[in-house]
Amino acid sequence: MARPSRAPGWSTAGLLTDRNVSDLAVNDILTAAGVSRGSFYSYFDSKHAVLGELVRRAVAQGHAAAAPWLANPADKLRSMVNRPPCSSTSGRPDPRLS
């Protein structure tokens, strides 16, 4: 299948702020995106496929956001293990964690 168009995906995301996917019809997506039924079905098999694409994009954005922290996981883990437990407000070791 061809690379999915952005219009149905973004339109579906907008529609999902007000209702559940079970309450959403493909026709709602077509109207919001301004695409024809044929164009929609050339990219997606169903409204659930659009939802799957939205989830895939969200996970990809999460991975990209986490990439700097995961660049060298061994170093990050080592720095967390060697640091004393601290309370989040004072920066001093938390005696409850000793």
JOBEL-V467923 format. One record per backbone hydrogen bond with DSSP energy under -1.0 kcal/mol. CO is the residue of the C=O (numbers start at 1). NH is the residue of the N-H. E is the energy in kcal/mol with one decimal. If there is no record, write none. Layout:
((CO NH E) (CO NH E))
//
This chain:
((6 10 -2.9) (7 11 -2.5) (8 12 -2.4) (9 13 -2.4) (10 14 -2.1) (11 15 -2.3) (12 16 -2.3) (14 17 -1.1) (15 18 -1.4) (20 23 -1.2) (21 24 -1.3) (25 29 -1.4) (26 30 -2.6) (27 31 -2.4) (28 32 -2.3) (29 33 -2.7) (30 34 -1.7) (30 35 -1.4) (36 40 -2.5) (37 41 -2.6) (40 43 -1.4) (40 44 -2.7) (46 50 -1.3) (47 51 -2.0) (48 52 -2.4) (49 53 -1.9) (50 54 -2.3) (51 55 -2.3) (52 56 -2.4) (53 57 -2.5) (54 58 -2.2) (55 59 -2.6) (56 60 -2.3) (57 61 -2.4) (58 62 -2.1) (59 63 -2.6) (60 64 -2.4) (61 65 -2.4) (62 66 -1.9) (63 67 -1.1) (66 70 -1.4) (72 76 -1.8) (73 77 -2.7) (74 78 -2.5) (75 79 -2.3) (76 80 -1.7) (77 81 -2.3) (78 82 -2.2) (85 94 -1.2) (87 91 -1.3) (92 87 -2.0) (94 97 -2.1) (95 98 -1.1))
//
